[in-house]
Amino acid sequence: MARSIALAESASNGTGSSFTWDGGEGVLHASGTWDGATVTLQYAPAQPQSDITMTPSDTDVVLTSTSPNRGFNAIPIGTVRVVIAGGGGTESLTVVMARTK
C-alpha cells in the first residue's frame, strides 16, 4: 500500500517541514505555479542517538516545471524534506511524496 505525505502546500522559496520516511522506493510530484523554481528532495539518516542531529543533504531527486514527477530508488529510513529555490516570487507549489514499494 502506498503512503503519501505532503511535503509542502502552496509553498514558495524556502525549506519545507521534515517528515519521517519509512524507507523504500517512491515518487515525488509537484504541481502549481513554478515561476522558474526547482524542488530538491533532502534526506537525513535516522538518528543513531537522541543527542545527535543529522543535517539533511540534497539527493539527486530534483523537480522542475518541465519535469514535475520523479521516481526514485530506495531511500533508507530517515527524515525527508523539500527545498524550493530559484523562483521569481510568484511560485506556489504543492509537493507530495508517495511510497511505491
C-alpha positions in Angstrom: 0.0 0.0 0.0 1.3 3.4 -0.9 1.9 6.0 1.8 1.7 9.7 0.7 2.9 12.8 2.6 2.5 16.4 1.6 6.0 17.9 2.0 4.8 21.4 1.0 1.5 23.0 0.3 1.1 26.3 -1.6 4.8 26.9 -0.8 7.3 29.4 -2.2 11.1 29.6 -1.9 12.2 28.0 1.3 12.6 24.7 3.2 9.6 22.6 3.9 8.8 20.7 7.1 10.7 17.5 7.9 8.9 14.1 7.9 9.9 10.6 8.9 10.3 8.3 5.8 9.8 4.6 6.4 12.2 3.7 3.7 11.6 2.3 0.2 11.1 3.4 -3.4 8.8 6.2 -4.2 7.8 9.2 -6.4 8.0 12.9 -5.8 5.4 15.1 -7.5 5.0 18.9 -7.6 2.2 21.0 -9.0 1.2 24.6 -9.1 2.8 27.8 -10.3 6.6 27.3 -10.9 7.9 30.7 -11.9 11.3 29.2 -12.5 11.6 27.4 -9.2 13.2 24.0 -8.6 12.3 21.4 -5.9 15.0 19.3 -4.4 14.4 16.4 -2.0 16.7 16.3 1.0 17.3 13.3 3.2 19.0 12.7 6.6 19.5 9.2 8.0 17.7 8.1 11.1 19.4 9.5 14.2 21.7 6.9 15.8 21.4 8.6 19.2 18.9 11.2 20.5 21.7 13.8 21.2 23.0 13.7 17.6 21.3 15.9 15.0 21.7 14.7 11.4 21.7 17.6 8.8 19.7 16.8 5.7 21.6 16.9 2.4 20.4 17.1 -1.2 19.5 14.0 -3.1 19.6 13.7 -6.9 15.7 13.9 -6.9 15.1 17.4 -8.4 11.8 18.6 -10.0 11.3 21.4 -12.5 8.3 22.7 -14.4 9.2 20.5 -17.3 9.8 17.5 -15.1 7.3 17.7 -12.2 7.4 14.0 -11.4 10.4 11.9 -10.4 10.6 8.3 -9.2 13.5 7.2 -7.0 15.1 4.1 -5.8 15.0 3.0 -2.2 15.8 5.8 0.2 16.6 4.3 3.7 14.6 5.1 6.8 15.2 8.6 7.9 13.9 12.2 7.6 12.9 13.9 4.3 12.0 17.4 3.3 12.0 19.6 0.2 13.7 22.8 -0.7 12.0 25.1 -3.2 14.5 27.6 -4.7 15.1 29.8 -7.7 11.6 31.0 -8.1 10.8 34.5 -9.3 8.5 35.4 -6.5 5.1 34.1 -7.7 5.8 30.4 -7.3 3.2 28.4 -5.3 3.9 24.7 -5.2 2.3 21.7 -3.6 4.8 18.8 -3.3 3.7 15.2 -2.5 5.9 12.2 -1.9 4.5 8.7 -2.1 6.0 5.3 -1.4 5.6 2.8 -4.2 7.4 -0.2 -2.7 
